[in-house]
Amino acid sequence: MDYAKFVEMVPQDKWGLLSERLIGVILGAKNDKIPNSVANTILMDMKNGTASTKKGLTNLMEVAVVLDVENTIISLGELKMLNVAAEIIQG
Amino acid sequence: MALKFGIEFVPKDPYWKLAAYAMIAENQGFSNLWVTDHYGNRNVYISLAAAAMYTNKITFGTGVTNPWMINPVITAQAIATLNELAPGRVVLGIGAGDKTTLEAVGVEMGKPMAAVSETITLFRKLIAGETVAFQGEVFKTAGAKFNFKIKNKIPVYVGAQGPKMLEMAGKIGDGILVNASHPSDIAFAVKMAGEGMKQVGKKPEDVDIAAYTSFSVNEDPKKAAKAAAPVVAFIVAGSPAPVLEKHNINPAKADEIRAALKVGDFPKAIGAVTPDMINAFSICGTPEICIEKIAALKKLGIGQFVVGSPVGQNVKQSIDLIGQKIIPQFQN
């Protein structure tokens, strides 16, 4: 899946909100098996305030989908980003 | 005076989750982070190191460690090393330890008061750069000294519940972590700690008394109670008869919970938790209800309110909710 493309579909003024929600999905996921390098990238993005940039969001989106696709889609739906949710469902 | 907010994390998840929660808590206005120490979870010091690396302001410490599992000299060394990672942001939280947990690893728990007191003495001397020749009832050293210097003072918080430990904590602690949520328990703790403080000429502001609560917040009170119930079940099961009696908890109900937990029937144990139990052993409800309950504890003389497990049904959302709705109410 082209996660960068999904991020581009989200209006830029909602990137901060989406970033918060995706971090919530990732932290709440029962599956926590992600490579250390990916986990460290997320932590560094959170620390440096770059989790809501295009690159940061692309990374968060990919991890959220891998760990908990259902809640990722629910979150996108709640944020009225149905077009992105639909793209993820279609794969 | 503003009330400080602390938060407890149990390192049962990978390091990166704890580090992320630490950052979120710091951003939401929490001033203290406490990480529990249990052999079954991730190591407390390594978890604290991860939190230190990704935070800038929050003060953190063991919540709490004990004198038995690790020699006090090594505990002091670990805390001193953490202080290099985050100078001035580290504290030691030390308590007597949990008998059941210690028994599980074959460690005998003798003379808890002396062990805690001696650990603190050793800790302070080592942190001060002294060469320590010490002969106590429990521990002894023969010229232990660190090969590196610690430039700042590192506060010691004593985990205490019983009257004697509370009194001693008032005497020797820079802070006290009172493992309780109910106003009557906190009032008792403040009184007993005050007795100890009086004996050594300390003023109330010299010791940071923290209510280390079991906490659950949600805009929907039913969801808050649902999240609190598993933690309360364990608290009830571990409470001695006089504590249950004090809170008018039916002993038969407590036995039912103990029996269910013993055989691993968690749904039955959680199902047996009553609203009275939740009220006695946790701060639970909507943000408005929690604010009211925290305000009542503040009036009793606490300086820090620790949001302990479970925090809420969804930890991140709960931290955000506390930061947005609860902490601002206690800033002045």
Chai-1 contact restraints between the chains, C-beta under 6 A:
chainA,res_idxA,chainB,res_idxB,connection_type,confidence,min_distance_angstrom,max_distance_angstrom,comment,restraint_id
A,G24,B,K316,contact,1.0,0.0,6.0,A-B,restraint_1
A,L27,B,K17,contact,1.0,0.0,6.0,A-B,restraint_2
A,L27,B,A20,contact,1.0,0.0,6.0,A-B,restraint_3
A,L27,B,K316,contact,1.0,0.0,6.0,A-B,restraint_4
A,G28,B,N314,contact,1.0,0.0,6.0,A-B,restraint_5
A,D32,B,P14,contact,1.0,0.0,6.0,A-B,restraint_6
A,A39,B,W16,contact,1.0,0.0,6.0,A-B,restraint_7
A,L43,B,W16,contact,1.0,0.0,6.0,A-B,restraint_8
A,L43,B,A19,contact,1.0,0.0,6.0,A-B,restraint_9
A,L43,B,Y54,contact,1.0,0.0,6.0,A-B,restraint_10
A,M46,B,M23,contact,1.0,0.0,6.0,A-B,restraint_11
A,K47,B,Y54,contact,1.0,0.0,6.0,A-B,restraint_12
